[in-house]
Amino acid sequence: MLSYALRRLLGLVPVLMAVVVLTFATNHLTPGDPVGVMLGDQSANKVLEAKLRSEYGLDQPIWRQFVKYVSGLAVGDLGLSYRIVGAKVTDVIGDGLKISPVLALAATAIAVPLGLVVGVFAALRRNTLADTGVILALTMGISIPNFAMAAYLMYLFAVKLAWLPVAGWGSIAQAVMPVGILAIAPAAYIARLSRTYMLEVLQQDYIRTARAKGLRERLVIYRHALRNTLVPLLTTIGIIFGGLLSGTFVIETVFNIPGLGRLAIQSIFARDYPVTMAIVLLFTCFYSLINLIIDVLYGVIDPRIRLGTR
């Protein structure tokens, strides 16, 4: 298992390098001059313009800028921000790095168990009124965009009922709506999949055998059926985590949360290429890491996968 995890970890290196190349090329091909943005109303000052281009290395050829950027990544230097002149990228993204992953992880921690419980509940009551109601609610949860859900819940809980603050970050009350909204669609998606997988598993021969042996229904469901349902769901959870990371762009903007998503939007509009590239690279690392963890969990849940890797 350890060798398998190491192989998967080494396999992330070319993925990260590809992301670095693509983000670097995309940012530098985007129309607009970051130096012009930095100069602002002093755009006519040619001396200051030349100084900034030299300080940021923008007077060098593209290939040399790329080599310098990759060399900096190797030692943890992400460069200087264009939007906040003279500030290191690591300092700019430092606070957001403590928020966006927490948002995504908290939403995942809510969505996964909630989706499993609802999905199993619906599967065990197949073709009943309760099952139909659950499917209708799940369809609504998947279909409604998170920004529309955010607007409605902000009006209901913050304006109308005054139970929660409208926006901001720093307290549990301020985190309730953002985390809850992020968790709604993933929970509904997991519930639909777990219902489908559970219905398939319940029709397998080993489930009928377990029941014929006189095992309690709870033991059959949670020890035999649910465990085999988790294996295909793990892949879905990895994809959902990546979707939650990208979902923070909208939620953090709507709720005025100073996370990486909101910072990325600001950096894109300000032509702050170093910060944009750093955030994309960080999100890629988060997504790759969660997929690596899920690959390892495959072997924990299903020993046959562990034997197959040998």
Secondary structure, 3 states (H helix, E strand, C coil): CHHHHHHHHHHHHHHHHHHHHHHHHHHHHCCCCHHHHHHHHHCCCHHHHHHHHHHHCCCCCHHHHHHHHHHHHHCCCCCECCCCCCCEHHHHHHCHHHCHHHHHHHHHHHHHHHHHHHHHHHHHCCCCHHHHHHHHHHHHHHHCCHHHHHHHHHHHHHHHCCCCCCCCCCCHHHHHHHHHHHHHHHHHHHHHHHHHHHHHHHCCHHHHHHHHCCCCHHHHHHHHHHHHHHHHHHHHHHHHHHHHHHHHHHHHHHCCCCCHHHHHHHHHHCCCHHHHHHHHHHHHHHHHHHHHHHHHHHHHHCHHHHHHHC
